[in-house]
Amino acid sequence: MAKPRLFLVAPVGLSADQILACATAACAAGDAASIVVAIDVLQAVTSKLQSLGLAVLASGATEAKCDGVHLNALEDDVKLARQALGKESIVGAFCGASRHVAMQAAEDGADYIALSQNVYTPGEPIIGWWADLFEIPCVAFDPVELEKLDILLPQKPDFIRPADAMWASPEEARRIVSELTQRMA
């Protein structure tokens, strides 16, 4: 089983300097693949985040100049975003815990599906269901606390989101990502 990569989500309202400092520490401590950033700080951070090896995704803004967009498929139109951005940009879709919305977003051209693994759904866990049936990568979108990794990892997510406490300081980012990385090893 391949080890999942990290999917960072910078909280709305965080300064560009704080995002850069915490993302830099996270990248130094683990295998971070991408970061979702609010449109208000996007221009100030994109090139620096890309230099860390992160794919930079604008939160809900298809007109942004970065690597792609992270949409809420429960509210946003994935098909329109794919048409607007073309095949070169990443289009990601948060689908909550809805299997129907996830399948529709995939059909509409999403490059990854982000699912809420902490919402109870009858039957098998939604991350495991997706990973077993579909090739499109899956993000376990709810922030993952260290003690929940043992439940989540057997479901085979492609990406996991570290605990939001990582954005408190570079030291916290380094600690949280290091602990996640060690547990996944």
C-alpha distance (Angstrom), angle and dihedral (degrees) to the residues before:
residue distance angle dihedral
M1 . . .
A2 3.80 . .
K3 3.77 117.3 .
P4 3.83 112.6 -112.5
R5 3.77 120.1 -115.9
L6 3.80 123.4 -129.5
F7 3.79 122.6 -95.2
L8 3.81 110.3 -161.1
V9 3.80 123.1 -155.8
A10 3.81 115.1 -169.2
P11 3.81 111.0 -147.6
V12 3.79 118.0 -115.0
G13 3.79 111.2 -101.5
L14 3.80 96.3 31.3
S15 3.80 114.3 130.9
A16 3.77 121.5 -112.5
D17 3.82 90.3 -115.7
Q18 3.81 92.5 52.9
I19 3.82 92.0 47.6
L20 3.80 91.5 50.3
A21 3.80 94.6 46.1
C22 3.81 94.5 48.2
A23 3.80 94.6 41.7
T24 3.81 90.7 50.1
A25 3.81 90.6 52.2
A26 3.82 91.6 46.1
C27 3.81 92.3 50.8
A28 3.80 91.0 49.5
A29 3.81 90.6 52.0
G30 3.80 101.6 43.3
D31 3.77 150.4 -2.6
A32 3.80 103.8 -70.6
A33 3.80 114.9 177.3
S34 3.78 106.1 179.2
I35 3.77 147.2 -1.9
V36 3.80 133.4 -147.0
V37 3.80 112.5 -143.5
A38 3.81 132.6 -175.1
I39 3.78 115.3 -110.9
D40 3.83 94.2 -117.6
V41 3.84 93.1 67.9
L42 3.79 99.0 27.2
Q43 3.80 97.9 100.7
A44 3.80 92.4 48.6
V45 3.80 95.1 52.3
T46 3.80 110.1 27.8
S47 3.80 102.0 91.8
K48 3.80 93.5 42.2
L49 3.81 92.5 48.9
Q50 3.81 90.9 47.4
S51 3.81 89.2 52.4
L52 3.83 86.7 60.1
G53 3.80 88.7 58.5
L54 3.80 95.3 -103.2
A55 3.78 124.6 139.3
V56 3.81 103.5 -131.1
L57 3.81 115.5 -140.6
A58 3.79 123.3 -169.6
S59 3.77 113.4 -134.7
G60 3.80 104.6 -116.6
A61 3.82 96.8 -31.4
T62 3.79 115.2 117.9
E63 3.80 93.6 178.8
A64 3.80 93.7 61.2
K65 3.80 121.6 114.9
C66 3.80 104.2 -124.7
D67 3.82 138.8 87.1
G68 3.77 96.8 -63.3
V69 3.76 148.8 -58.8
H70 3.79 136.9 -74.9
L71 3.81 110.2 -148.5
N72 3.76 135.6 -172.3
A73 3.81 99.1 -124.5
L74 3.80 89.3 -163.3
E75 3.83 87.8 67.7
D76 3.82 109.3 11.9
D77 3.80 129.3 68.8
V78 3.81 109.2 -115.4
K79 3.81 93.3 -172.7
L80 3.82 92.2 55.5
A81 3.79 91.3 47.3
R82 3.80 91.0 51.1
Q83 3.81 90.4 50.2
A84 3.81 92.3 47.4
L85 3.81 95.5 46.9
G86 3.79 100.7 36.3
K87 3.77 126.3 -146.5
E88 3.81 96.6 -58.8
S89 3.82 96.5 67.7
I90 3.78 126.5 71.5
V91 3.79 116.2 -112.4
G92 3.78 113.3 -167.6
A93 3.78 126.2 -176.3
F94 3.79 130.0 -154.6
C95 3.80 105.9 -151.6
G96 3.80 103.1 176.8
A97 3.80 107.9 -142.1
S98 3.79 95.1 -42.1
R99 3.78 115.5 124.9
H100 3.80 89.8 -170.0
V101 3.82 94.1 52.8
A102 3.82 90.4 46.1
M103 3.80 93.1 52.4
Q104 3.80 91.1 45.8
A105 3.81 92.2 49.7
A106 3.80 90.3 50.4
E107 3.78 90.8 49.5
D108 3.82 89.6 48.9
G109 3.80 91.8 56.9
A110 3.81 108.5 -89.1
D111 3.80 114.0 162.5
Y112 3.79 92.2 -152.5
I113 3.78 137.0 12.1
A114 3.80 120.1 -138.6
L115 3.79 114.3 -156.0
S116 3.78 133.5 -171.3
Q117 3.78 103.2 -120.8
N118 3.81 94.5 -177.8
V119 3.81 95.4 62.8
Y120 3.79 112.3 93.6
T121 3.77 114.0 -117.9
P122 3.80 122.5 176.7
G123 3.79 115.3 -105.8
E124 3.76 124.8 13.8
P125 3.82 120.0 0.4
I126 3.80 111.5 -82.6
I127 3.82 95.7 -123.4
G128 3.81 91.7 53.4
W129 3.80 91.1 45.6
W130 3.80 91.5 53.3
A131 3.81 95.2 43.4
D132 3.81 92.1 50.5
L133 3.82 95.8 49.2
F134 3.81 109.1 30.9
E135 3.80 138.2 52.1
I136 3.81 96.2 -152.3
P137 3.82 107.4 101.9
C138 3.79 119.2 -101.3
V139 3.80 128.0 -142.1
A140 3.81 119.2 -155.3
F141 3.79 90.1 -140.0
D142 3.80 103.4 -172.3
P143 3.81 109.7 89.0
V144 3.80 108.4 -96.5
E145 3.76 121.5 -131.9
L146 3.80 115.8 -153.1
E147 3.80 93.9 -111.7
K148 3.84 91.3 56.4
L149 3.81 94.8 56.2
D150 3.80 93.6 87.1
I151 3.81 89.3 59.1
L152 3.80 95.1 42.4
L153 3.81 104.0 43.4
P154 3.84 96.5 63.7
Q155 3.83 87.3 58.3
K156 3.84 88.1 65.6
P157 3.82 104.2 -130.5
D158 3.79 113.8 -176.2
F159 3.81 91.7 -144.3
I160 3.79 135.0 20.8
R161 3.77 130.2 -163.3
P162 3.82 116.5 -131.2
A163 3.80 120.6 -131.1
D164 3.81 113.4 -74.6
A165 3.81 89.1 -122.3
M166 3.81 85.7 81.2
W167 3.80 88.6 79.8
A168 3.83 92.9 63.1
S169 3.82 92.8 84.4
P170 3.80 142.1 -26.3
E171 3.80 88.3 -100.7
E172 3.81 91.4 55.8
A173 3.81 91.0 46.1
R174 3.79 90.6 52.1
R175 3.80 93.1 46.3
I176 3.81 96.5 46.3
V177 3.79 95.2 44.8
S178 3.82 92.2 44.4
E179 3.80 91.2 52.3
L180 3.82 92.1 47.9
T181 3.79 91.4 47.4
Q182 3.80 92.8 49.3
R183 3.80 92.4 48.3
M184 3.81 91.3 50.1
A185 3.82 93.4 50.1
